[in-house]
């Protein structure tokens, strides 16, 4: 009985966290699940909270149920914009990652690209030369050895859409960083694979390419 109650509690929090992510522009799963537990009046330890995988499962279910054509149109628009950006940054072997690739993005989501260069100043110089304004950010991410790496990010805005450019060395093309959802290497898509997704979307909207 206790296990059944605990499972129901986890599912309730996961569903509310998914609703928060889908409707309140919250992209941090940890913050969403804590906010969900608070709203539901549930006091939980970290171990009692649902996993990020559980939340993403409920997010997909919520978007299928309530998103409809609007959600599909948003995905298509974001992926089309991503493909345009990938063409612009083609010299840096761009890969699309994150919610826009996974099909869980909303109109507030950033387009996230991984770019590769062994010169840390090459991509900023490229933007300067093209007279494109950008902002610099950094993000601490967990790596495969359970340590952390600081990821340098350049953010540009085109037609109201924020594109974040995550800078990696060419060696990092071999292995994608861990996904914040399940800890496995992130799925990354080439321009050709994004074109395929735009042309022939999967029924479950799950990309089928490699994680390299």
N, C-alpha and C positions, 0 to 999 in steps of 0.2 A: 504494500500500500504506500509506504514511504517513497519507494522508487518511482511509482506511478505518479505520485504528487510532484516529485522533483522533476520528472520528465515533462509534465504538464506546465510546470513553472518555467522551465527552460524554453519550451515552445512559445509560451505567452510572451516572454521577454524578447525572443527572437523575432516574433511577428511584430511586436511594437517597435523594436529597433529597426526592422525593415521599413515600416511605415514612416518612421522618422527620417531615415535616409532618403526615401522616395519623395517625401513631401517637404522636407525642411532644409534641403541642400547640405545635409550633414554627410561627409564622406569618411569620417573616422569611425570605424566599427566599434572600437573600444568606448568612445564617448557615447555613441548611439545606444549601446547595450546598457551602460550605466544610467543614462537618462531614461531609458525604457523601464528599468527596474525601479527607479525612483518614482516615475509616474504611476506605475502599477502598485506602488506601496510594498514592494518586495525587498526585504533585506537579504542580500546574498553575498557570500564570499566570492572571490574571483573564480574559484573552482566550480561554483554553482551556476555561474553565468554561462549562456550558450557560447559555443565557439563561433569564430568568424565564418566558418563553413556553414554552420546552421543558419546564421543570419543571411548569408548570400543566397542560400536555398530559399528562404522565406522572401527575400527581396525579389528574386526571379518570379516566384509565385504571385507576389503582389503586383508586379508590373504586368504579368500576363493577364491578371484578373481586371486591373483597373487602368492599365496603360493604353490598351487598344491601338488604334491607328496613330494617335498622337505620339505614343512611345516609339512605334516603328518609324515614323517620319523623323523623329528626333535622332534616332540611331543612324538613319540614312544620311541626314544632314551632317552630323558630326563625323561620320566616316568619310563622307565626301570631302569635307574640309581637311580631315587628316591626310587624305590622299594628295590633295593639293599641296599641303605643307611638306609631305614626304618628297614630292617632286622638286620643290624648292630647295630642300636640303639633301638632294640625292647624292652629293659628293661625300656625305658623311654616313652612308649606308643606314638610313633611318629604319627603325622598327617601331611599330605601333604596339602599345601595351595598355593595360588598365581597363577601366569601365567602358570606354568607347569600343575597344576590341571585344570585351566580354559580353557586351549587350546590356549592361546594367547602368549605363550613363543616363543622366537627365540633362535638361537644357542648361543647367548650371555647371555641369562637369567640365573639367579641363580635358583637352586632348593631350595625351602624354606620349612623347616620342623619345626613344633612345637614339642618341647620335654617337658616333665613334671617331675619335681622333687621338693621336699620340701627342699632339701639341695642344695644351690646355687653353692657349690663346687663339687657336685657329678659328673656332666657331664664333667667339665674340668679335674677332676681326671681320669675319664674313658679314656679320650683322651690321657692324659699323660701316663697312664698304657699301652695303645696300641701303644705308640710311634707315635702318629699322631699330626703333627704340626697344629696349629690353630692361627687365629688372632681374637682379641676381638673387637667388635663394640658395640655401643649403638644407639638406635633410639627412638626418642620421638614420640609416637603415641597417637591419640585421643582415649578416652575411652567412654563407653556408658553413663557416667554421664556428658559428654561434657568437662570433665577435660582431663588431659594428664597423661600418664604413660611412664616411661623410660624402654624400652625393651632391655635386655641384649642379645647379639647375638655372637655366635662363628662361625667363617667361616673356613671351611676346603676345601682343593682342592684335588680332585681325578681324575687322567687322564685328567687334564685340565678343569674339571668341578667344579665350585664353589658351595658348598652346605652351606647354612646359617642355623644355628641351633638357633631358637628363644626359649629362656628359660622361662618357665612358672612354676608356682606351680601346684600341683595336683588339687587344687580347680578350676583352670582356665580351666580344661577340661570341666567344665559345660557350659561355655559360651565363644565362640570365640570372639576375638577383632573385632571392627568395620572394615569393608572393606574400603580401601582407595578409592574405586571406587564409592560405593553407600551408605556407612555408615551403612549398615546392618551387622549383624554378618558374619564373613568370612566363606565361605564353607571350611570344613576340611574333608579330606578323610583318612580312615584307610588303612593299607596295603591290606586288603581283597578287599576294594573298588577300590584301584589302580589296583590290579590284574584284577578285572572285567573290568575296563576301558581299560586296555591293550588288554584284550581278546575280548571284544565286544564294541568297541567305538560307541558312539551315532552319529547319522547322523549330528546333529548340534553341536556335541562335548560338550554338556552341561551336567555336572555331575548331578545326581539326588539324591544324598544322603543328609543326614541331615547336619545342620550347627553346630551341637554340637561338 
